[in-house]
Amino acid sequence: MSELAADNLLLPPVKDKKIGSWSYAAGRIRSLEVNLFGKGGLDRLYAADNDQDLRLLMQEHHYPQEEFSVALRQERVETFRLLEEVAPQDGYRVALLLFADVHNLKFMLKEWLKADNRRSLDEMSHLLLQPSLLDPVRLNELISGTRDKSDGPGWIIPLIAAGEKAYSNSYEAAAIDRALDKTAHRLAAKMADQLNNGWFIRYFALQRDLINLETLLRVRSRSLSETLYKESLLPSGLISEDLWQNLYQAEDGKISMALTATPYEDFAAYVENYSDGGQAANFVRDRDQLLIDHIEKGRHVLSGPELVLSYVLAREYEIKNLRIVDAAIRNQLSLEQRNALRRDLW
């Protein structure tokens, strides 16, 4: 096994503040919620005719006035900087951002494992996620060997080793993704458990289940092996990993029944139609919408982590909507085609 056992995981360091409160943080966030697009803003966004319309809407909602992709990246950096500034418990920010580090790690590892034609860090930079817990320059130095592993954060070194081992076991780049995705979700779940916030714990559990469901549908539609399927499964969410494993050979009706009385009951139709044209994209849209609906519940907590994080995560999905509309404008999609891709926020 190339993935790391949960008990052996080293967590990224967290520096909680000795001053500050969630009440103060909630007040700061309430004053910023007017910047979110909301339903009316999304209606205008999805009706945008050109780049100029897009830029004006972004300006109205207080995005940096930069080139499109730069503006989105800067806004994401600023949103997490705000979270770091106002949240009295930093574990929430760290748990969310570690996925950026794992994304960057996977990308850099696959690049460095190439025999030739490796891209430089500058050439890769537009594909890396920011902000992250570890500076991509330092991460790249650790992976390339120009910086000694002993000079790296303790939590990232085992992840680098796990990715390298996954590749050496199979010489398959996708094995890196499978090993490190599983590890990232184990880290996030462990951090969420330590924070002991039910809403946050459930957010990651929903994520894991929905990814596992997508994996099940995808491997069945492509007739991929049971071994590959089981290696790809993430840790248990609301549905146990054992049940997910058993569903590989199950009939459609049994899979649909397993989804009954869970938050995923409405996804049962995909068991039969996932292979049809456009249904895979529709699944991802509906997956995002279920997570957004959970995030929205955090807005109704008067003062606490849920309210603050609901703003941060809403901005993340807002950025996704902006990317969708930018692509729709470039590809001249109709309003109907665009709206089929829309992620509705409150």
C-alpha positions as CSV (number, residue, x, y, z in Angstrom):
1,M,0.0,0.0,0.0
2,S,1.4,3.4,-1.0
3,E,-1.1,5.5,0.9
4,L,-0.5,6.6,4.4
5,A,-2.5,5.2,7.3
6,A,-4.6,7.7,9.1
7,D,-2.9,7.2,12.5
8,N,0.5,7.9,10.9
9,L,-0.5,11.2,9.2
10,L,1.4,14.3,10.3
11,L,-1.0,17.3,10.3
12,P,0.1,20.7,8.9
13,P,0.9,23.1,11.7
14,V,-1.9,25.3,13.1
15,K,-1.3,28.6,14.9
16,D,-4.4,29.6,16.7
17,K,-4.8,33.1,18.1
18,K,-4.9,34.0,21.7
19,I,-7.2,36.9,21.0
20,G,-10.2,37.4,18.7
21,S,-13.6,35.7,18.6
22,W,-16.0,34.2,16.1
23,S,-18.4,37.1,16.9
24,Y,-15.9,39.6,15.6
25,A,-15.2,37.4,12.6
26,A,-18.9,37.1,11.9
27,G,-19.3,40.8,12.0
28,R,-16.5,41.3,9.4
29,I,-18.1,38.7,7.1
30,R,-21.6,40.1,7.4
31,S,-20.2,43.4,6.1
32,L,-18.7,41.6,3.1
33,E,-21.6,39.4,2.1
34,V,-23.0,42.2,0.0
35,N,-20.1,41.6,-2.4
36,L,-21.3,38.1,-3.3
37,F,-23.2,37.8,-6.6
38,G,-26.4,36.3,-5.2
39,K,-29.2,35.2,-7.4
40,G,-29.6,38.5,-9.2
41,G,-25.9,38.8,-9.8
42,L,-25.7,35.3,-11.2
43,D,-28.6,36.0,-13.5
44,R,-26.7,39.0,-14.9
45,L,-23.4,37.0,-15.0
46,Y,-24.9,34.2,-17.0
47,A,-26.5,36.7,-19.4
48,A,-23.2,38.5,-20.0
49,D,-22.5,38.9,-23.8
50,N,-18.8,39.7,-23.8
51,D,-15.6,40.2,-21.8
52,Q,-16.5,43.8,-21.0
53,D,-19.8,42.8,-19.4
54,L,-17.8,40.2,-17.3
55,R,-15.2,42.8,-16.2
56,L,-17.9,45.3,-15.2
57,L,-19.7,42.7,-13.1
58,M,-16.5,41.7,-11.4
59,Q,-15.8,45.3,-10.6
60,E,-19.2,45.7,-9.1
61,H,-18.6,42.7,-6.8
62,H,-15.2,44.0,-5.7
63,Y,-12.9,41.7,-7.6
64,P,-9.3,43.0,-8.4
65,Q,-9.2,44.9,-11.7
66,E,-6.6,42.7,-13.4
67,E,-6.6,40.3,-16.3
68,F,-9.3,37.7,-15.8
69,S,-7.3,34.7,-14.5
70,V,-5.1,37.0,-12.4
71,A,-8.1,38.6,-10.8
72,L,-9.6,35.3,-9.8
73,R,-6.4,34.1,-8.3
74,Q,-5.8,37.3,-6.4
75,E,-9.4,37.2,-5.1
76,R,-8.9,33.7,-3.8
77,V,-5.7,34.7,-2.1
78,E,-7.4,37.7,-0.5
79,T,-10.4,35.6,0.7
80,F,-8.1,33.1,2.5
81,R,-6.0,36.0,3.8
82,L,-9.1,37.4,5.3
83,L,-10.0,34.0,6.9
84,E,-6.5,33.8,8.4
85,E,-6.9,37.3,9.8
86,V,-10.3,37.0,11.4
87,A,-10.7,33.4,12.4
88,P,-9.6,32.6,16.0
89,Q,-9.0,29.0,15.0
90,D,-6.8,28.6,12.1
91,G,-7.4,24.8,11.6
92,Y,-10.4,25.5,9.3
93,R,-8.2,27.5,6.8
94,V,-5.5,24.9,7.0
95,A,-7.9,22.0,6.3
96,L,-9.3,23.7,3.3
97,L,-5.9,24.8,1.9
98,L,-4.1,21.5,2.2
99,F,-5.9,20.4,-1.0
100,A,-4.1,23.1,-2.9
101,D,-0.8,21.8,-1.7
102,V,-1.7,18.3,-2.6
103,H,-2.8,19.5,-6.1
104,N,0.5,21.3,-6.5
105,L,2.4,18.3,-5.2
106,K,0.7,15.9,-7.7
107,F,1.4,18.2,-10.6
108,M,5.1,18.8,-9.8
109,L,5.7,15.1,-9.0
110,K,4.4,14.0,-12.4
111,E,6.5,16.7,-14.1
112,W,9.7,15.7,-12.3
113,L,9.1,12.0,-13.0
114,K,9.3,12.7,-16.8
115,A,12.4,11.4,-18.4
116,D,12.7,14.6,-20.5
117,N,10.9,17.8,-21.6
118,R,10.3,18.8,-18.0
119,R,8.7,22.2,-17.6
120,S,10.2,24.8,-15.4
121,L,8.3,26.2,-12.4
122,D,7.5,29.3,-14.3
123,E,6.1,27.3,-17.1
124,M,3.9,25.3,-14.6
125,S,2.9,28.3,-12.5
126,H,-0.4,29.0,-14.2
127,L,-1.5,25.4,-13.4
128,L,-0.6,25.6,-9.7
129,L,-3.1,26.6,-7.0
130,Q,-2.7,29.6,-4.8
131,P,-2.9,30.3,-1.9
132,S,-1.3,27.2,-0.5
133,L,0.2,26.3,2.9
134,L,3.6,25.8,1.3
135,D,5.3,28.1,-1.1
136,P,5.3,26.3,-4.5
137,V,8.9,27.4,-5.0
138,R,10.0,25.6,-1.8
139,L,7.8,22.6,-2.7
140,N,9.4,22.3,-6.1
141,E,12.9,22.5,-4.5
142,L,12.0,19.6,-2.2
143,I,10.6,17.5,-5.0
144,S,13.5,18.2,-7.4
145,G,16.2,17.6,-4.7
146,T,17.6,21.1,-4.8
147,R,16.5,21.5,-1.2
148,D,17.2,18.8,1.3
149,K,14.1,16.9,2.6
150,S,15.1,17.7,6.2
151,D,14.4,21.4,5.4
152,G,10.8,20.7,4.5
153,P,7.7,20.8,6.7
154,G,7.3,17.5,8.5
155,W,3.8,16.9,7.1
156,I,4.6,17.3,3.4
157,I,7.6,15.0,3.3
158,P,5.7,11.7,3.8
159,L,3.3,12.9,1.1
160,I,6.1,13.3,-1.4
161,A,7.4,9.9,-0.5
162,A,3.9,8.4,-0.9
163,G,3.5,9.9,-4.3
164,E,6.9,8.7,-5.4
165,K,6.2,5.2,-4.1
166,A,2.8,5.0,-5.8
167,Y,4.5,5.8,-9.1
168,S,7.4,3.4,-8.6
169,N,4.9,0.5,-7.8
170,S,3.1,0.9,-11.1
171,Y,4.9,3.5,-13.3
172,E,1.5,5.0,-13.8
173,A,1.1,8.7,-13.3
174,A,-2.6,8.3,-12.2
175,A,-1.4,6.2,-9.3
176,I,0.0,9.4,-7.8
177,D,-3.4,11.0,-7.9
178,R,-5.1,8.0,-6.3
179,A,-2.6,7.8,-3.4
180,L,-2.4,11.5,-2.7
181,D,-6.1,12.2,-3.1
182,K,-6.9,9.6,-0.5
183,T,-4.2,11.0,1.8
184,A,-5.5,14.6,1.4
185,H,-9.0,13.5,2.4
186,R,-7.7,11.6,5.4
187,L,-5.8,14.7,6.5
188,A,-8.9,16.9,6.1
189,A,-11.1,14.5,8.0
190,K,-8.6,14.2,10.8
191,M,-8.4,18.0,11.1
192,A,-12.2,18.4,11.0
193,D,-12.6,15.8,13.7
194,Q,-10.2,17.7,15.9
195,L,-12.1,20.9,15.4
196,N,-15.2,19.0,16.4
197,N,-17.6,21.1,14.3
198,G,-20.4,18.9,12.9
199,W,-21.1,21.2,9.9
200,F,-17.5,21.1,8.9
201,I,-17.1,17.4,9.4
202,R,-20.2,16.8,7.3
203,Y,-18.9,19.0,4.5
204,F,-15.9,16.8,4.0
205,A,-18.0,13.6,4.4
206,L,-20.3,14.8,1.7
207,Q,-17.3,15.5,-0.6
208,R,-15.9,12.1,-0.1
209,D,-19.2,10.3,-0.7
210,L,-19.9,12.3,-3.9
211,I,-16.4,11.6,-5.3
212,N,-16.8,7.9,-4.5
213,L,-20.2,7.9,-6.2
214,E,-18.7,9.6,-9.3
215,T,-15.9,7.0,-9.2
216,L,-18.4,4.2,-9.1
217,L,-20.4,5.5,-12.0
218,R,-17.3,6.2,-14.1
219,V,-15.7,2.8,-13.7
220,R,-18.9,1.0,-14.4
221,S,-19.5,3.1,-17.5
222,R,-16.0,2.4,-18.8
223,S,-15.8,-1.2,-17.5
224,L,-12.7,-0.5,-15.5
225,S,-11.3,-3.1,-13.1
226,E,-12.5,-3.7,-9.6
227,T,-8.9,-3.4,-8.3
228,L,-8.6,0.1,-9.9
229,Y,-12.0,1.1,-8.4
230,K,-11.1,0.0,-4.9
231,E,-7.7,1.8,-5.1
232,S,-9.5,5.0,-6.1
233,L,-12.1,5.0,-3.3
234,L,-11.7,7.7,-0.6
235,P,-12.2,7.0,3.1
236,S,-15.8,6.6,4.5
237,G,-18.1,9.5,4.5
238,L,-21.7,9.1,5.4
239,I,-21.5,5.8,3.5
240,S,-18.9,3.3,4.5
241,E,-16.0,2.5,2.3
242,D,-16.9,-1.2,2.7
243,L,-20.3,-0.5,1.2
244,W,-18.8,1.4,-1.7
245,Q,-16.5,-1.5,-2.4
246,N,-19.4,-3.9,-2.4
247,L,-21.4,-1.8,-4.9
248,Y,-18.9,-2.4,-7.7
249,Q,-20.6,-5.6,-8.8
250,A,-24.1,-4.7,-7.6
251,E,-27.0,-4.4,-9.9
252,D,-28.4,-0.9,-10.7
253,G,-31.3,-1.4,-8.4
254,K,-29.2,-2.2,-5.4
255,I,-27.0,0.9,-6.0
256,S,-30.1,3.0,-6.2
257,M,-31.4,1.4,-3.0
258,A,-28.1,2.2,-1.2
259,L,-28.6,5.9,-2.0
260,T,-32.1,5.9,-0.6
261,A,-32.5,7.7,2.7
262,T,-29.1,9.4,2.2
263,P,-28.5,13.0,0.9
264,Y,-27.7,11.4,-2.5
265,E,-31.1,9.9,-3.2
266,D,-31.7,12.3,-6.1
267,F,-28.6,11.0,-7.8
268,A,-30.1,7.5,-8.3
269,A,-31.1,8.4,-11.9
270,Y,-27.4,8.7,-12.8
271,V,-27.0,5.0,-12.1
272,E,-28.7,4.2,-15.4
273,N,-28.0,7.3,-17.5
274,Y,-24.5,8.4,-16.5
275,S,-23.0,7.1,-19.8
276,D,-25.5,9.2,-21.9
277,G,-24.2,12.4,-23.5
278,G,-23.7,15.3,-21.1
279,Q,-24.8,13.3,-18.0
280,A,-21.3,13.2,-16.5
281,A,-21.2,17.0,-16.6
282,N,-24.7,17.2,-15.1
283,F,-23.5,15.0,-12.3
284,V,-20.7,17.3,-11.4
285,R,-23.1,20.3,-11.5
286,D,-25.5,18.5,-9.2
287,R,-22.6,17.3,-6.9
288,D,-21.5,21.0,-6.6
289,Q,-25.1,22.1,-5.9
290,L,-25.5,19.6,-3.0
291,L,-22.3,20.9,-1.4
292,I,-23.5,24.5,-2.0
293,D,-26.8,23.7,-0.3
294,H,-24.9,22.4,2.7
295,I,-22.6,25.5,2.7
296,E,-25.7,27.7,2.7
297,K,-26.9,26.3,6.0
298,G,-23.8,27.8,7.6
299,R,-25.1,31.3,6.8
300,H,-27.9,30.8,9.4
301,V,-25.5,30.3,12.3
302,L,-25.5,33.7,14.0
303,S,-21.9,33.7,15.2
304,G,-19.4,30.9,14.5
305,P,-17.1,29.1,12.1
306,E,-20.0,28.1,9.9
307,L,-21.0,31.7,9.0
308,V,-17.4,32.7,8.2
309,L,-16.6,29.6,6.2
310,S,-19.9,29.8,4.2
311,Y,-18.6,33.1,2.8
312,V,-15.2,31.7,1.9
313,L,-16.7,28.7,0.2
314,A,-19.4,30.7,-1.5
315,R,-16.6,32.9,-3.0
316,E,-14.9,29.7,-4.3
317,Y,-18.1,28.6,-6.1
318,E,-18.6,32.1,-7.4
319,I,-15.1,31.9,-8.9
320,K,-16.2,28.6,-10.5
321,N,-19.2,30.3,-12.0
322,L,-17.0,33.1,-13.4
323,R,-14.8,30.5,-15.1
324,I,-17.8,28.8,-16.6
325,V,-19.2,32.0,-18.0
326,D,-15.8,33.1,-19.4
327,A,-15.6,29.8,-21.2
328,A,-19.2,30.1,-22.4
329,I,-18.5,33.5,-23.9
330,R,-15.4,32.2,-25.7
331,N,-17.3,29.2,-27.0
332,Q,-20.5,31.2,-27.8
333,L,-22.8,29.0,-25.8
334,S,-26.5,29.9,-25.7
335,L,-28.2,31.1,-22.5
336,E,-29.9,27.7,-22.2
337,Q,-26.5,25.9,-22.5
338,R,-24.9,28.2,-20.0
339,N,-27.7,27.8,-17.4
340,A,-27.4,24.1,-17.6
341,L,-23.9,24.6,-16.1
342,R,-24.9,27.1,-13.5
343,R,-24.1,26.6,-9.8
344,D,-26.8,28.5,-7.9
345,L,-25.8,30.5,-4.8
346,W,-28.1,32.2,-2.4
